Amino acid sequence: MDNKNFFNKKPFTLVTIISVSFVLGLFISINQTPNERPKYTGIIWPNPPKASEFTMFDFDKREVTEKFLIGTWNLVFFGFTHCPDICPATLSTLKIAEKTLLKQNIFNESNIIFVSVDTNRDNPQLLKRYLGNFSKSFIGLTGKESELKNFGDSLGAVFYKDETNDKQIFIDHSSSLFFLSPENELLGVLTQPFSSEDIVEKYKKITDFYYNNLN
C-alpha cells in the first residue's frame, strides 16, 4: 500500500469550518461574559466544556480512561503518524515549547498527548516509535473510532476519513492544540498557525488564571 497520504479539499474545508466555528462560538461566549478580566481574554471561562469519558490504549498497550487526565495539565493534539506535514511540524513545535517550559520549572506536572485518528495503521508500536522521534515524554493514545470521535467531539476536534480508494487513505483532522485543566476541563485552544512561543504564552496565561482564580 502506498503510505503517502493525500488531503481531499472538500472534507478539509468541512473540517476546518466545523473546527473554527466551534472555537469561535466558545470565544464569543467568553467575550460576552460581563465579569471577564481583560488580561485573561482567550480563556474559556465560565462553564468550560468537559472532556468526555473514554477508553483508549497508550503506546505500551495499557488501557487508559479519562481518569488518566485528572490531576495534571494536558495539551492534546489530534493527528496520525503518516501525516505528511502539519503533524510533524506541530510535534516539533511542541518539543521546543516543552523544553522551554521545563527549563522554567513550570511544566513538571503536565503532559503532551498525541491522539491518533488513524485506527487502521497506527498501532501502539508504531505510535511509540514515531513520537520518540520528537520527545520521549510525549504520550500517544489510540482506540476505537467511536471512542476517538466522542473524545474529539467533546473538545471540538473533528476528523474525516475516506477509505474508498484502496491505495490512498484520506484523513483530514483538526490541527488545533487543546489545553485541559487538572479537572479535565477545556480552558483554552490554540488554532494554527502557532509557534512554540505561542504555546508557552498560552500555557502560562491559562495556568496563572487557574491558580489565581479557581484554587
Backbone as a printed PyTorch tensor [residue, N CA C, xyz], in Angstrom:
tensor([[[  0.8450,  -1.2000,   0.0000],
         [  0.0000,   0.0000,   0.0000],
         [  0.8720,   1.2380,   0.0000]],

        [[  0.4860,   2.2120,  -0.7690],
         [  1.2040,   3.4810,  -0.8020],
         [  0.9280,   4.2250,   0.4860]],

        [[  1.9690,   4.4850,   1.2740],
         [  1.7870,   5.1190,   2.5640],
         [  1.6330,   6.6190,   2.4770]],

        [[  1.8540,   7.1790,   1.3000],
         [  1.7240,   8.6210,   1.1800],
         [  0.2600,   9.0100,   1.3140]],

        [[ -0.0300,  10.0650,   2.0950],
         [ -1.3950,  10.4820,   2.3360],
         [ -1.6960,  11.7390,   1.5450]],

        [[ -2.9020,  11.8060,   1.0710],
         [ -3.3450,  12.9420,   0.2870],
         [ -4.5610,  13.5420,   0.9690]],

        [[ -4.7150,  14.8540,   0.8740],
         [ -5.7980,  15.5350,   1.5460],
         [ -6.8500,  15.9780,   0.5440]],

        [[ -8.0540,  15.5690,   0.8050],
         [ -9.1800,  15.8880,  -0.0520],
         [ -9.6670,  17.2910,   0.2800]],

        [[ -9.7230,  18.1620,  -0.6960],
         [-10.0270,  19.5640,  -0.4380],
         [-11.4240,  19.7470,   0.1240]],

        [[-12.3670,  18.9660,  -0.3110],
         [-13.7330,  19.1380,   0.1550],
         [-13.8710,  18.8230,   1.6320]],

        [[-13.4630,  17.6170,   2.1020],
         [-13.5610,  17.3520,   3.5360],
         [-12.6740,  18.2610,   4.3480]],

        [[-11.5340,  18.6940,   3.7950],
         [-10.6600,  19.6070,   4.5370],
         [-11.4130,  20.8840,   4.8700]],

        [[-12.1300,  21.3990,   3.8790],
         [-12.9000,  22.6150,   4.1000],
         [-13.9600,  22.3860,   5.1560]],

        [[-14.6260,  21.2540,   5.1200],
         [-15.6630,  20.9370,   6.0860],
         [-15.0990,  20.8650,   7.4920]],

        [[-13.9960,  20.1420,   7.6650],
         [-13.3860,  20.0160,   8.9790],
         [-12.9260,  21.3650,   9.4880]],

        [[-12.3150,  22.1440,   8.6200],
         [-11.8320,  23.4670,   9.0210],
         [-12.9780,  24.3510,   9.4760]],

        [[-14.0660,  24.3640,   8.7230],
         [-15.2190,  25.1960,   9.0710],
         [-15.8080,  24.7700,  10.4080]],

        [[-15.9690,  23.4630,  10.6150],
         [-16.5370,  22.9690,  11.8630],
         [-15.6550,  23.3370,  13.0410]],

        [[-14.3520,  23.1190,  12.9060],
         [-13.4210,  23.4020,  13.9910],
         [-13.4000,  24.8850,  14.3320]],

        [[-13.2810,  25.7180,  13.3090],
         [-13.2270,  27.1620,  13.5420],
         [-14.5340,  27.6550,  14.1400]],

        [[-15.6600,  27.1190,  13.6850],
         [-16.9580,  27.5330,  14.2110],
         [-17.0850,  27.1990,  15.6820]],

        [[-16.6070,  26.0130,  16.0720],
         [-16.6730,  25.6030,  17.4730],
         [-15.8600,  26.5420,  18.3370]],

        [[-14.6180,  26.7920,  17.9370],
         [-13.7400,  27.6630,  18.7170],
         [-14.2780,  29.0810,  18.7460]],

        [[-14.7690,  29.5720,  17.6080],
         [-15.3140,  30.9240,  17.5460],
         [-16.5080,  31.0610,  18.4780]],

        [[-17.3510,  30.0380,  18.5180],
         [-18.5020,  30.0730,  19.4140],
         [-18.0890,  30.1730,  20.8630]],

        [[-17.0480,  29.4430,  21.2270],
         [-16.5520,  29.4970,  22.6000],
         [-16.0650,  30.8910,  22.9460]],

        [[-15.3080,  31.4830,  22.0460],
         [-14.7200,  32.7810,  22.3540],
         [-15.7360,  33.9160,  22.2860]],

        [[-16.7780,  33.7810,  21.4910],
         [-17.8610,  34.7620,  21.5200],
         [-18.5360,  34.7220,  22.8790]],

        [[-18.7590,  33.5070,  23.3760],
         [-19.3480,  33.3470,  24.6970],
         [-18.4780,  33.9850,  25.7610]],

        [[-17.1680,  33.8010,  25.6330],
         [-16.2290,  34.3790,  26.5940],
         [-16.3340,  35.8990,  26.5870]],

        [[-16.2990,  36.4660,  25.4060],
         [-16.2910,  37.9200,  25.2910],
         [-17.5980,  38.5480,  25.7450]],

        [[-18.6800,  37.7750,  25.7970],
         [-19.9540,  38.3050,  26.2360],
         [-20.1250,  38.2080,  27.7450]],

        [[-19.1790,  37.5910,  28.4340],
         [-19.2610,  37.4480,  29.8760],
         [-18.8820,  38.7620,  30.5390]],

        [[-19.7890,  39.4030,  31.2960],
         [-19.5210,  40.7310,  31.8370],
         [-18.3950,  40.7820,  32.8460]],

        [[-18.1460,  39.6940,  33.5580],
         [-17.1370,  39.7070,  34.6120],
         [-15.7700,  39.2380,  34.1410]],

        [[-15.6130,  39.0460,  32.8440],
         [-14.3350,  38.5640,  32.3250],
         [-13.2370,  39.5920,  32.5460]],

        [[-12.1110,  39.1720,  33.0960],
         [-10.9870,  40.0640,  33.3230],
         [-10.2370,  40.2670,  32.0090]],

        [[ -9.9210,  41.4900,  31.6310],
         [ -9.2700,  41.7560,  30.3410],
         [ -7.9830,  40.9700,  30.1310]],

        [[ -7.1640,  40.8110,  31.1760],
         [ -5.8820,  40.1460,  30.9820],
         [ -6.0280,  38.6540,  30.7360]],

        [[ -7.2300,  38.1150,  30.9670],
         [ -7.4600,  36.6950,  30.7470],
         [ -8.2920,  36.4410,  29.4940]],

        [[ -8.3270,  37.3850,  28.6010],
         [ -9.0380,  37.2010,  27.3420],
         [ -8.4890,  35.9760,  26.6020]],

        [[ -9.4050,  35.1500,  26.1080],
         [ -8.9770,  33.9590,  25.3800],
         [ -9.0380,  32.6930,  26.1980]],

        [[ -9.4510,  32.8070,  27.4640],
         [ -9.6220,  31.6260,  28.3040],
         [-11.1000,  31.2580,  28.3280]],

        [[-11.3840,  29.9860,  28.1800],
         [-12.7630,  29.5180,  28.1250],
         [-13.3060,  29.4440,  29.5490]],

        [[-13.9610,  30.5100,  29.9540],
         [-14.4880,  30.6020,  31.3120],
         [-15.5500,  31.6840,  31.3450]],

        [[-16.6840,  31.4910,  32.0360],
         [-17.0390,  30.3240,  32.8480],
         [-17.6090,  29.1890,  31.9940]],

        [[-18.0060,  28.1210,  32.6730],
         [-18.6210,  26.9520,  32.0400],
         [-17.7850,  26.3520,  30.9180]],

        [[-16.5310,  26.0070,  31.1790],
         [-15.7170,  25.3710,  30.1370],
         [-16.2300,  23.9710,  29.8230]],

        [[-16.1270,  23.5310,  28.5720],
         [-16.5310,  22.1650,  28.2320],
         [-15.6600,  21.1500,  28.9720]],

        [[-16.2440,  20.0310,  29.3060],
         [-15.5050,  18.9630,  29.9730],
         [-15.2540,  17.8400,  28.9780]],

        [[-14.0410,  17.3220,  28.9850],
         [-13.7080,  16.2120,  28.0900],
         [-14.5680,  15.0000,  28.4220]],

        [[-14.9530,  14.2710,  27.4080],
         [-15.8400,  13.1260,  27.5940],
         [-15.1160,  11.9520,  28.2400]],

        [[-15.8980,  11.0150,  28.7120],
         [-15.3340,   9.7480,  29.1740],
         [-14.8360,   8.9720,  27.9550]],

        [[-13.7970,   8.1760,  28.1490],
         [-13.2820,   7.3810,  27.0330],
         [-12.4820,   6.2010,  27.5580]],

        [[-12.2930,   5.2420,  26.6930],
         [-11.3790,   4.1300,  26.9450],
         [-10.4940,   3.9880,  25.7150]],

        [[ -9.1960,   4.2110,  25.8990],
         [ -8.2330,   4.0890,  24.8110],
         [ -7.0520,   3.2460,  25.2920]],

        [[ -6.0130,   3.2060,  24.4720],
         [ -4.8000,   2.4780,  24.8320],
         [ -3.5920,   3.3530,  24.5350]],

        [[ -2.5950,   3.2850,  25.4350],
         [ -1.3770,   4.0430,  25.1720],
         [ -0.4370,   3.2070,  24.3160]],

        [[  0.7470,   3.7380,  24.0300],
         [  1.6440,   3.0150,  23.1220],
         [  2.3580,   1.8390,  23.7880]],

        [[  2.0600,   1.5960,  25.0740],
         [  2.5240,   0.3790,  25.7410],
         [  1.3840,  -0.6170,  25.9120]],

        [[  0.2950,  -0.3800,  25.1850],
         [ -0.8810,  -1.2540,  25.1480],
         [ -1.6470,  -1.2850,  26.4650]],

        [[ -1.4460,  -0.2860,  27.3060],
         [ -2.1750,  -0.2080,  28.5660],
         [ -3.4770,   0.5540,  28.3630]],

        [[ -4.5270,   0.0590,  28.9990],
         [ -5.8190,   0.7350,  28.8970],
         [ -5.7730,   2.0630,  29.6370]],

        [[ -6.3000,   3.0840,  29.0020],
         [ -6.3080,   4.4310,  29.5680],
         [ -7.7270,   4.9830,  29.4820]],

        [[ -8.2080,   5.5540,  30.5880],
         [ -9.5170,   6.2060,  30.5860],
         [ -9.3350,   7.6940,  30.8600]],

        [[-10.4450,   8.4040,  30.8880],
         [-10.3890,   9.8440,  31.1490],
         [ -9.8030,  10.1550,  32.5250]],

        [[ -9.8240,   9.1710,  33.4340],
         [ -9.2670,   9.3920,  34.7730],
         [ -7.7600,   9.6410,  34.7200]],

        [[ -7.1280,   9.1700,  33.6670],
         [ -5.6870,   9.3890,  33.4920],
         [ -5.3630,  10.8790,  33.3930]],

        [[ -6.3140,  11.6550,  32.8910],
         [ -6.0840,  13.0780,  32.6810],
         [ -6.2540,  13.9010,  33.9550]],

        [[ -6.9560,  13.3460,  34.9310],
         [ -7.2570,  14.0840,  36.1540],
         [ -5.9880,  14.3200,  36.9720]],

        [[ -5.8310,  15.5460,  37.4420],
         [ -4.7110,  15.8690,  38.3230],
         [ -3.4950,  16.4390,  37.6330]],

        [[ -3.4980,  16.4800,  36.3040],
         [ -2.3700,  17.0530,  35.5620],
         [ -2.9000,  17.9610,  34.4580]],

        [[ -2.0460,  18.8600,  34.0120],
         [ -2.3610,  19.6570,  32.8360],
         [ -2.0530,  18.8220,  31.5960]],

        [[ -2.9280,  18.8940,  30.6060],
         [ -2.7340,  18.0990,  29.3970],
         [ -2.9330,  18.9500,  28.1540]],

        [[ -1.9250,  18.9320,  27.2920],
         [ -2.0010,  19.5950,  25.9920],
         [ -2.2530,  18.5020,  24.9620]],

        [[ -3.4020,  18.5510,  24.3110],
         [ -3.8590,  17.4580,  23.4510],
         [ -3.8680,  17.8940,  21.9880]],

        [[ -3.2630,  17.0340,  21.1620],
         [ -3.2280,  17.2800,  19.7160],
         [ -3.6700,  16.0140,  18.9980]],

        [[ -4.5480,  16.1450,  18.0110],
         [ -5.0420,  15.0120,  17.2350],
         [ -4.2920,  14.9320,  15.9060]],

        [[ -3.9030,  13.7090,  15.5170],
         [ -3.1860,  13.5500,  14.2590],
         [ -2.9850,  12.0860,  13.9210]],

        [[ -1.9680,  11.7920,  13.1000],
         [ -1.6610,  10.4030,  12.7510],
         [ -0.2310,  10.3280,  12.2360]],

        [[  0.3720,   9.1700,  12.3510],
         [  1.8080,   9.0410,  12.0890],
         [  2.1730,   9.1940,  10.6160]],

        [[  1.2410,   8.9270,   9.7110],
         [  1.5230,   9.0650,   8.2830],
         [  1.2290,  10.4700,   7.7640]],

        [[  0.8710,  11.3480,   8.6280],
         [  0.5860,  12.7370,   8.2540],
         [  1.8470,  13.3670,   7.6660]],

        [[  1.7670,  13.9410,   6.4750],
         [  2.9720,  14.4180,   5.7960],
         [  3.4580,  15.7990,   6.2040]],

        [[  2.6300,  16.5740,   6.8820],
         [  3.0450,  17.9610,   7.1050],
         [  2.6840,  18.5300,   8.4670]],

        [[  1.4040,  18.7670,   8.7390],
         [  1.0120,  19.5080,   9.9350],
         [  1.3620,  18.7740,  11.2280]],

        [[  1.2760,  17.4410,  11.2280],
         [  1.5630,  16.6870,  12.4570],
         [  3.0390,  16.7550,  12.8540]],

        [[  3.9730,  16.3960,  11.9690],
         [  5.3820,  16.5030,  12.3700],
         [  5.7920,  17.9370,  12.6840]],

        [[  5.2340,  18.8950,  11.9580],
         [  5.5680,  20.2980,  12.2270],
         [  5.0820,  20.7120,  13.6110]],

        [[  3.8640,  20.3170,  13.9550],
         [  3.3080,  20.6850,  15.2600],
         [  4.0260,  19.9710,  16.3930]],

        [[  4.3600,  18.7080,  16.2060],
         [  5.0790,  17.9690,  17.2450],
         [  6.4650,  18.5630,  17.4730]],

        [[  7.1040,  19.0210,  16.4210],
         [  8.4030,  19.6820,  16.5680],
         [  8.2540,  20.9830,  17.3570]],

        [[  7.1860,  21.7090,  17.0860],
         [  6.9150,  22.9460,  17.8200],
         [  6.6290,  22.6510,  19.2850]],

        [[  5.8730,  21.6000,  19.5400],
         [  5.5700,  21.2000,  20.9150],
         [  6.8290,  20.7780,  21.6670]],

        [[  7.7410,  20.1320,  20.9670],
         [  9.0080,  19.7290,  21.5810],
         [  9.7730,  20.9460,  22.0900]],

        [[  9.8260,  21.9940,  21.2830],
         [ 10.5300,  23.2150,  21.6790],
         [  9.8230,  23.8770,  22.8600]],

        [[  8.4910,  23.9360,  22.7960],
         [  7.7200,  24.5390,  23.8840],
         [  7.9100,  23.7650,  25.1820]],

        [[  7.9150,  22.4450,  25.0840],
         [  8.1190,  21.6100,  26.2680],
         [  9.4680,  21.9060,  26.9140]],

        [[ 10.5120,  21.9870,  26.1190],
         [ 11.8460,  22.2720,  26.6490],
         [ 11.8900,  23.6270,  27.3390]],

        [[ 11.2470,  24.6120,  26.7330],
         [ 11.2210,  25.9550,  27.3160],
         [ 10.5140,  25.9550,  28.6620]],

        [[  9.3660,  25.3120,  28.7380],
         [  8.5890,  25.2800,  29.9740],
         [  9.2890,  24.4780,  31.0650]],

        [[  9.9480,  23.3990,  30.6850],
         [ 10.6830,  22.5990,  31.6670],
         [ 11.8610,  23.3800,  32.2360]],

        [[ 12.5260,  24.1560,  31.4070],
         [ 13.6410,  24.9780,  31.8830],
         [ 13.1660,  26.0140,  32.8970]],

        [[ 11.9270,  26.4480,  32.7360],
         [ 11.3540,  27.4270,  33.6550],
         [ 10.6920,  26.7610,  34.8580]],

        [[ 10.7860,  25.4350,  34.8990],
         [ 10.2940,  24.6400,  36.0290],
         [  8.7930,  24.8280,  36.2680]],

        [[  8.0270,  24.9290,  35.1940],
         [  6.5810,  25.1020,  35.3420],
         [  5.7950,  24.0940,  34.4970]],

        [[  6.4360,  23.0050,  34.1230],
         [  5.7540,  22.0270,  33.2770],
         [  5.9190,  20.6140,  33.8160]],

        [[  6.2930,  20.4930,  35.0850],
         [  6.6270,  19.1840,  35.6430],
         [  5.4140,  18.2740,  35.8100]],

        [[  4.2520,  18.8390,  36.0360],
         [  3.0440,  18.0320,  36.2030],
         [  2.1080,  18.2490,  35.0160]],

        [[  2.6670,  18.1230,  33.8460],
         [  1.9040,  18.3460,  32.6190],
         [  2.2730,  17.2890,  31.5850]],

        [[  1.3390,  17.0290,  30.6780],
         [  1.5650,  16.0470,  29.6200],
         [  1.2550,  16.6420,  28.2530]],

        [[  1.9830,  16.1930,  27.2690],
         [  1.6360,  16.4610,  25.8740],
         [  1.1360,  15.1480,  25.2860]],

        [[ -0.1090,  15.1490,  24.8470],
         [ -0.7670,  13.9170,  24.4110],
         [ -1.1180,  13.9980,  22.9300]],

        [[ -0.6710,  12.9960,  22.2020],
         [ -0.9560,  12.8770,  20.7750],
         [ -2.0080,  11.7840,  20.6030]],

        [[ -3.1850,  12.1530,  20.1310],
         [ -4.2680,  11.1890,  19.9220],
         [ -4.3300,  10.8440,  18.4400]],

        [[ -4.0400,   9.5890,  18.1140],
         [ -4.0520,   9.1780,  16.7150],
         [ -5.4780,   8.9270,  16.2430]],

        [[ -5.8080,   9.4860,  15.0800],
         [ -7.1280,   9.2760,  14.4880],
         [ -7.0670,   8.2450,  13.3620]],

        [[ -5.9180,   7.6090,  13.1950],
         [ -5.7420,   6.5880,  12.1560],
         [ -5.7920,   5.2120,  12.8130]],

        [[ -6.9940,   4.6970,  12.9960],
         [ -7.1680,   3.4380,  13.7190],
         [ -6.6690,   2.2360,  12.9310]],

        [[ -6.5490,   2.3560,  11.6190],
         [ -6.1240,   1.2260,  10.7950],
         [ -4.6200,   0.9910,  10.8280]],

        [[ -3.8400,   2.0580,  10.8350],
         [ -2.3920,   1.9070,  10.6860],
         [ -1.5870,   2.2230,  11.9440]],

        [[ -2.1040,   3.0650,  12.8070],
         [ -1.3120,   3.4940,  13.9620],
         [ -1.4610,   2.5440,  15.1450]],

        [[ -0.7200,   1.4440,  15.0910],
         [ -0.7040,   0.5210,  16.2230],
         [  0.2150,   1.0860,  17.3100]],

        [[  0.1430,   0.5440,  18.5260],
         [  0.9380,   1.0880,  19.6350],
         [  2.4340,   1.1430,  19.3630]],

        [[  2.9920,   0.1140,  18.7200],
         [  4.4310,   0.0940,  18.4590],
         [  4.8450,   1.2350,  17.5250]],

        [[  4.0720,   1.4240,  16.4670],
         [  4.3700,   2.4930,  15.5150],
         [  4.2220,   3.8550,  16.1740]],

        [[  3.1940,   4.0000,  16.9790],
         [  2.9390,   5.2640,  17.6590],
         [  4.0810,   5.6140,  18.6130]],

        [[  4.5610,   4.6310,  19.3290],
         [  5.6630,   4.8620,  20.2730],
         [  6.9440,   5.2490,  19.5370]],

        [[  7.2360,   4.5440,  18.4580],
         [  8.4440,   4.8420,  17.6820],
         [  8.3600,   6.2340,  17.0510]],

        [[  7.2060,   6.5570,  16.5510],
         [  7.0080,   7.8550,  15.8920],
         [  7.1850,   9.0080,  16.8810]],

        [[  6.5180,   8.9430,  18.0090],
         [  6.5930,  10.0280,  18.9870],
         [  7.9700,  10.1340,  19.6140]],

        [[  8.6690,   8.9940,  19.6970],
         [ 10.0210,   9.0080,  20.2450],
         [ 10.9870,   9.8340,  19.4210]],

        [[ 10.6510,  10.0650,  18.1690],
         [ 11.4930,  10.9090,  17.3210],
         [ 11.4260,  12.3810,  17.7270]],

        [[ 10.4110,  12.7230,  18.5020],
         [ 10.2270,  14.1120,  18.9230],
         [ 10.5540,  14.2950,  20.4040]],

        [[  9.9410,  13.4840,  21.2580],
         [ 10.2030,  13.5700,  22.6970],
         [  9.8130,  12.2560,  23.3570]],

        [[ 10.6620,  11.7650,  24.2210],
         [ 10.3810,  10.5200,  24.9290],
         [  9.2450,  10.6920,  25.9330]],

        [[  8.9280,  11.9290,  26.2620],
         [  7.8780,  12.1700,  27.2550],
         [  6.4930,  12.3180,  26.6310]],

        [[  6.4200,  12.4670,  25.3080],
         [  5.1160,  12.5790,  24.6640],
         [  4.3350,  11.2790,  24.8580]],

        [[  3.0460,  11.4090,  25.0670],
         [  2.1740,  10.2550,  25.2860],
         [  1.2910,  10.0540,  24.0600]],

        [[  1.2340,   8.8340,  23.5690],
         [  0.3920,   8.5210,  22.4210],
         [ -0.8020,   7.6840,  22.8280]],

        [[ -1.9720,   8.0540,  22.3470],
         [ -3.1940,   7.3030,  22.6280],
         [ -3.8990,   6.9620,  21.3230]],

        [[ -4.5450,   5.8180,  21.3120],
         [ -5.3750,   5.4320,  20.1850],
         [ -6.4580,   4.4980,  20.7040]],

        [[ -7.4220,   4.2040,  19.8830],
         [ -8.5130,   3.3450,  20.3270],
         [ -9.5460,   3.1740,  19.2370]],

        [[-10.7250,   2.7210,  19.6310],
         [-11.8020,   2.5420,  18.6680],
         [-12.2320,   3.9010,  18.1180]],

        [[-12.6590,   3.8750,  16.8800],
         [-13.0320,   5.1350,  16.2340],
         [-14.1610,   5.8400,  16.9800]],

        [[-15.0860,   5.0700,  17.5370],
         [-16.1920,   5.6790,  18.2830],
         [-15.6930,   6.4130,  19.5180]],

        [[-14.6840,   5.8520,  20.1950],
         [-14.1140,   6.5000,  21.3750],
         [-13.3800,   7.7800,  20.9770]],

        [[-12.6260,   7.6980,  19.8850],
         [-11.8980,   8.8710,  19.4030],
         [-12.8570,   9.9880,  19.0160]],

        [[-13.9400,   9.6160,  18.3620],
         [-14.9090,  10.6140,  17.9150],
         [-15.5760,  11.2980,  19.1030]],

        [[-15.9840,  10.5110,  20.0940],
         [-16.6440,  11.0970,  21.2640],
         [-15.7140,  12.0510,  22.0010]],

        [[-14.4700,  11.6310,  22.1750],
         [-13.4950,  12.4750,  22.8600],
         [-13.2390,  13.7430,  22.0480]],

        [[-13.0390,  13.5710,  20.7440],
         [-12.7990,  14.7250,  19.8890],
         [-13.9770,  15.6860,  19.8680]],

        [[-15.1720,  15.1460,  19.7630],
         [-16.3670,  15.9900,  19.7260],
         [-16.5030,  16.8290,  20.9890]],

        [[-16.1350,  16.2630,  22.1230],
         [-16.2770,  16.9920,  23.3880],
         [-15.3390,  18.1880,  23.4660]],

        [[-14.2760,  18.1710,  22.6640],
         [-13.3120,  19.2760,  22.6480],
         [-13.4780,  20.1770,  21.4330]],

        [[-14.2810,  19.7380,  20.4810],
         [-14.4150,  20.4920,  19.2370],
         [-13.4150,  20.0760,  18.1860]],

        [[-12.8270,  18.8960,  18.3470],
         [-11.8700,  18.3650,  17.3710],
         [-12.5850,  17.3440,  16.4950]],

        [[-12.5200,  17.5320,  15.1990],
         [-13.1860,  16.6190,  14.2800],
         [-12.1760,  16.0450,  13.2940]],

        [[-12.5000,  14.9000,  12.7460],
         [-11.6470,  14.3130,  11.7160],
         [-12.5100,  13.5800,  10.7080]],

        [[-11.9920,  13.4930,   9.5100],
         [-12.7060,  12.8730,   8.4050],
         [-11.7900,  11.8600,   7.7370]],

        [[-12.3170,  10.6730,   7.5220],
         [-11.5260,   9.6120,   6.8910],
         [-12.2800,   9.0730,   5.6800]],

        [[-11.5890,   8.9750,   4.5580],
         [-12.1660,   8.4490,   3.3260],
         [-11.3040,   7.2900,   2.8530]],

        [[-11.8500,   6.0700,   2.9510],
         [-11.0970,   4.8770,   2.5640],
         [-11.6950,   4.2160,   1.3330]],

        [[-12.3350,   4.9900,   0.4800],
         [-12.9520,   4.4210,  -0.7130],
         [-11.9260,   3.9980,  -1.7500]],

        [[-10.7330,   4.5780,  -1.6710],
         [ -9.6590,   4.2230,  -2.5950],
         [ -8.7480,   3.1990,  -1.9270]],

        [[ -8.4980,   2.0760,  -2.5810],
         [ -7.7020,   1.0020,  -1.9920],
         [ -6.2510,   1.3990,  -1.7570]],

        [[ -5.7380,   2.3470,  -2.5170],
         [ -4.3220,   2.6860,  -2.4200],
         [ -4.0600,   3.9940,  -1.6770]],

        [[ -5.0910,   4.7640,  -1.4370],
         [ -4.9130,   6.0480,  -0.7780],
         [ -5.9300,   6.2020,   0.3430]],

        [[ -5.4770,   6.6650,   1.4890],
         [ -6.3630,   6.9360,   2.6080],
         [ -6.3820,   8.4390,   2.8380]],

        [[ -7.5460,   9.0090,   2.7640],
         [ -7.6900,  10.4360,   3.0010],
         [ -8.0540,  10.6540,   4.4670]],

        [[ -7.2710,  11.4300,   5.1820],
         [ -7.5980,  11.7880,   6.5640],
         [ -7.3990,  13.2870,   6.7320]],

        [[ -8.4450,  13.9360,   7.1290],
         [ -8.3450,  15.3480,   7.4750],
         [ -8.7500,  15.4700,   8.9320]],

        [[ -8.0700,  16.3190,   9.6700],
         [ -8.3230,  16.3850,  11.1100],
         [ -8.0740,  17.7850,  11.6430]],

        [[ -8.6740,  18.0660,  12.7760],
         [ -8.4330,  19.3390,  13.4440],
         [ -6.9570,  19.4460,  13.7910]],

        [[ -6.3970,  20.6190,  13.5940],
         [ -4.9740,  20.8100,  13.8710],
         [ -4.7420,  21.7460,  15.0500]],

        [[ -5.7860,  22.0120,  15.8140],
         [ -5.6690,  22.8900,  16.9780],
         [ -5.0260,  22.1540,  18.1460]],

        [[ -4.5700,  22.9320,  19.1160],
         [ -3.9980,  22.3920,  20.3460],
         [ -4.9600,  22.7140,  21.4740]],

        [[ -5.3160,  21.6930,  22.2570],
         [ -6.3230,  21.8330,  23.2990],
         [ -5.6740,  21.7550,  24.6840]],

        [[ -6.0170,  22.7160,  25.5450],
         [ -5.4380,  22.8070,  26.8800],
         [ -6.4710,  22.3440,  27.9070]],

        [[ -6.1980,  21.2160,  28.5600],
         [ -7.1130,  20.6520,  29.5480],
         [ -6.5790,  20.8700,  30.9530]],

        [[ -7.4540,  21.3120,  31.8410],
         [ -7.0850,  21.5690,  33.2310],
         [ -6.9820,  20.2620,  34.0110]],

        [[ -6.4880,  20.3010,  35.2520],
         [ -6.4320,  19.0930,  36.0820],
         [ -7.8110,  18.5020,  36.3810]],

        [[ -8.8760,  19.2740,  36.1260],
         [-10.2430,  18.7550,  36.2810],
         [-10.7890,  18.2380,  34.9580]],

        [[ -9.9340,  18.1610,  33.9570],
         [-10.3220,  17.6520,  32.6410],
         [-11.2740,  18.5990,  31.9200]],

        [[-11.1210,  19.8960,  32.1750],
         [-11.9410,  20.8990,  31.5160],
         [-11.1220,  21.6460,  30.4660]],

        [[-11.7660,  21.9580,  29.3670],
         [-11.0990,  22.6620,  28.2710],
         [-11.0570,  24.1590,  28.5820]],

        [[ -9.8630,  24.6600,  28.9140],
         [ -9.7180,  26.0680,  29.2730],
         [ -9.1390,  26.9220,  28.1490]],

        [[ -8.6040,  26.2880,  27.1190],
         [ -8.0260,  27.0810,  26.0450],
         [ -7.7830,  26.2690,  24.7890]],

        [[ -7.7420,  26.9710,  23.6570],
         [ -7.4840,  26.3460,  22.3580],
         [ -6.5610,  27.2560,  21.5580]],

        [[ -5.5470,  26.6660,  20.9580],
         [ -4.6960,  27.3910,  20.0170],
         [ -4.9800,  26.8570,  18.6200]],

        [[ -5.3230,  27.7420,  17.7030],
         [ -5.5580,  27.3270,  16.3260],
         [ -4.3330,  27.6520,  15.4740]],

        [[ -4.1360,  26.8700,  14.4400],
         [ -2.9970,  27.0620,  13.5430],
         [ -3.1240,  28.3700,  12.7600]],

        [[ -2.0130,  29.0170,  12.4520],
         [ -0.6480,  28.6130,  12.8130],
         [ -0.2670,  29.1400,  14.1880]],

        [[  0.5810,  28.3990,  14.9010],
         [  1.0940,  28.8780,  16.1780],
         [  2.5350,  28.4220,  16.3500]],

        [[  3.2670,  29.1700,  17.1460],
         [  4.6850,  28.9090,  17.3870],
         [  4.8790,  28.3320,  18.7810]],

        [[  6.0970,  27.9230,  19.0810],
         [  6.3970,  27.4390,  20.4300],
         [  6.2000,  28.5580,  21.4460]],

        [[  6.5050,  29.7900,  21.0420],
         [  6.2900,  30.9390,  21.9330],
         [  4.8060,  31.1240,  22.2410]],

        [[  3.9630,  30.8840,  21.2460],
         [  2.5160,  30.9890,  21.4590],
         [  2.0420,  29.9490,  22.4700]],

        [[  2.5790,  28.7390,  22.3600],
         [  2.2000,  27.6660,  23.2810],
         [  2.6140,  28.0210,  24.7010]],

        [[  3.8380,  28.4800,  24.8600],
         [  4.3480,  28.8480,  26.1850],
         [  3.5000,  29.9670,  26.7840]],

        [[  3.2180,  30.9820,  25.9920],
         [  2.4200,  32.1120,  26.4790],
         [  1.0190,  31.6660,  26.8850]],

        [[  0.3910,  30.8300,  26.0620],
         [ -0.9610,  30.3480,  26.3470],
         [ -0.9740,  29.4950,  27.6070]],

        [[  0.0000,  28.6210,  27.7380],
         [  0.0810,  27.7530,  28.9150],
         [  0.2180,  28.5880,  30.1860]],

        [[  1.0900,  29.5830,  30.1570],
         [  1.3030,  30.4360,  31.3270],
         [  0.0340,  31.2150,  31.6690]],

        [[ -0.6360,  31.7300,  30.6580],
         [ -1.8460,  32.5160,  30.8870],
         [ -2.9380,  31.6620,  31.5250]],

        [[ -3.1180,  30.4580,  30.9930],
         [ -4.1700,  29.5800,  31.4990],
         [ -3.8630,  29.1060,  32.9110]],

        [[ -2.6420,  28.6680,  33.1580],
         [ -2.3000,  28.1790,  34.4960],
         [ -2.3150,  29.3110,  35.5170]],

        [[ -1.9170,  30.5050,  35.1040],
         [ -1.9690,  31.6580,  36.0020],
         [ -3.4110,  31.9560,  36.3960]],

        [[ -4.2970,  31.9410,  35.4180],
         [ -5.7210,  32.1570,  35.6900],
         [ -6.2480,  31.0850,  36.6410]],

        [[ -5.9050,  29.8540,  36.3750],
         [ -6.4030,  28.7240,  37.1640],
         [ -5.9560,  28.8250,  38.6220]],

        [[ -4.6830,  29.0220,  38.8540],
         [ -4.1630,  29.0050,  40.2190],
         [ -4.4820,  30.2840,  40.9950]],

        [[ -4.7240,  31.3820,  40.3000],
         [ -5.0140,  32.6410,  40.9850],
         [ -6.5010,  32.9170,  41.1670]],

        [[ -7.3350,  32.1860,  40.4360],
         [ -8.7660,  32.4740,  40.4910],
         [ -9.6380,  31.2770,  40.8450]],

        [[ -9.1540,  30.0910,  40.6040],
         [-10.0050,  28.9150,  40.7930],
         [ -9.5680,  28.0320,  41.9400]],

        [[ -8.4320,  28.3150,  42.5610],
         [ -7.9320,  27.4760,  43.6490],
         [ -7.4880,  28.3420,  44.8170]]])
